[in-house]
Amino acid sequence: MEISRDRPALRAGVLLVGLFVAACGATPSATPAAQSDLELGLAAHVAGDYDTALTHYENALEEDPNNKFAHYNIGLIEQLNNRMEEAEASYRAALEIDPDYVPALFNLAIVRTQADDFEEAVELYQRVIELQPDR
């Protein structure tokens, strides 16, 4: 899967946040299989093998539908490939699980900004600031 090359700074920033978060990806409901798939997905993601990463993240969700990290990382790949509707759906799925999940809030704000929905984007950015006032 080829990533769009027109936004290198966004691509790097979004990916770094996602990869850090995925490394910490255990959820209370995670089965060993879900955790393994999340870790394999992360390894593929870091290696640039996005098709394999997506497969592992989707497998993790089959085992653990409430894994916000898998939803988020799918959103990252979709966003980096300029599939904004799919990215938005994945970020919203992560936020249904954890409404205070800052990486998903932040990336959803970027998606909404790109969609010219500045009202929602501002609300999302404000929420990020509320949750992390010292950053």
N, C-alpha and C positions, 0 to 999 in steps of 0.2 A: 504494500500500500504506500503510495507516494504522498508525502505531506506537501501542502502548498508552500512555496518558497517566498511568497510576497511579504511575509511578516516575521522576519527572523527574531526580532526582540520579543514580540508577543509569544512566538513559538517557544523560545527558550524559557521565558518567565513562567508561562503556564505549565510547561513540562516539568520544570524543576519543582514547583509546588506540588504537582501531582505525584511525582516520583517519591518525594520525601514522605508525603502522606501515605502512599501505598505501602511503603516500607513498614509502616506502623499499622497495617491493615487488619488486625484481628478485631472481630466484633464478638460480643457475648454469645451470639448464636452460631458463630462460625464452626463448621465441622472441620476435621482435619483435611478432608478433600477440598473444601472451599478455600481453606488457608493455603493449601498446596497450589491450587489453581491461581490464587491471587499472587503468590510468590513467583510462579512460572510466568504469569502474565507480566509482572513487573520486570523480570529478567528479559523477556522478549521485547518489552516496551523500551527498555534501556538500550537494547541492541538494535533498535530501529525496525524490528520485525512486528509491525503493527497488526497484520492479519492474525498472526499467532497470539499476540497479546489480547486482541479482541476475543478470540476463541476461548482463551483461558479465563478472561474476565466474565464472559457469558457463562462458562461452566461454573465459575464460582457463584454466580447469581442463581443458577439452578439449585445448587446446594444450600445457599444462604441468600435468599431474596432480599434480605435487609442489610446487605453489605454495602454501606455507603461508599466505601473505597472503590469497589468494583464499578458501581454506577458512575462515580466521579471519573475514574480513569477511562471508561468508555467515552464519557463526555469529552475528555481531553483529546482523545484520538479523533473523535468526530469534529471537534472544533478546529484542530490543527489541519484537518482535511477539508475545512470550509463547508462542512455539513452542519449548518447552524441549527436547523430544526431538531436533528438527532442529538446534537450536543445539549441543546436546551432541555430536551426531554430527559436526558440522563442526569443533568445537574438538578433538575426539579425532582427526579426520583430520589437522588441523594438527600435533598432537602426535606422530602417527606419523611425520611427516616430520622434525620437530624436537622431541624430548622436552623440551628446555630452553626452549621458546618461552614466555616469561613471560606475555605477554598472554593466550594461550590457556589456560595453567595457571590464571591468576587468574580469568578469566571462567568456566572450567569449575568452579572452586571455588564461584563464585556460584551457578551452575546446580545444583550438587550440594547446596548449602546450602538452596536453595529446594525441592529435592526431599526435604529432611529426611535426607539422607545425610551426616550430620555427620562421620562417621569419614573418608570419602573427602575431604570438603571440608577438614578439618583437615590431612590429608596433603598436599593440593594447596597450601594456604596455606603450610604449612611448606616445601614445595619452592620456592615463590616467594621466601620469606625466605632460604633457602639460596642461591639464585641471585642475589639482590640484597640482600645484608645491609645495605647502606648506605642503602637507601631507606625 
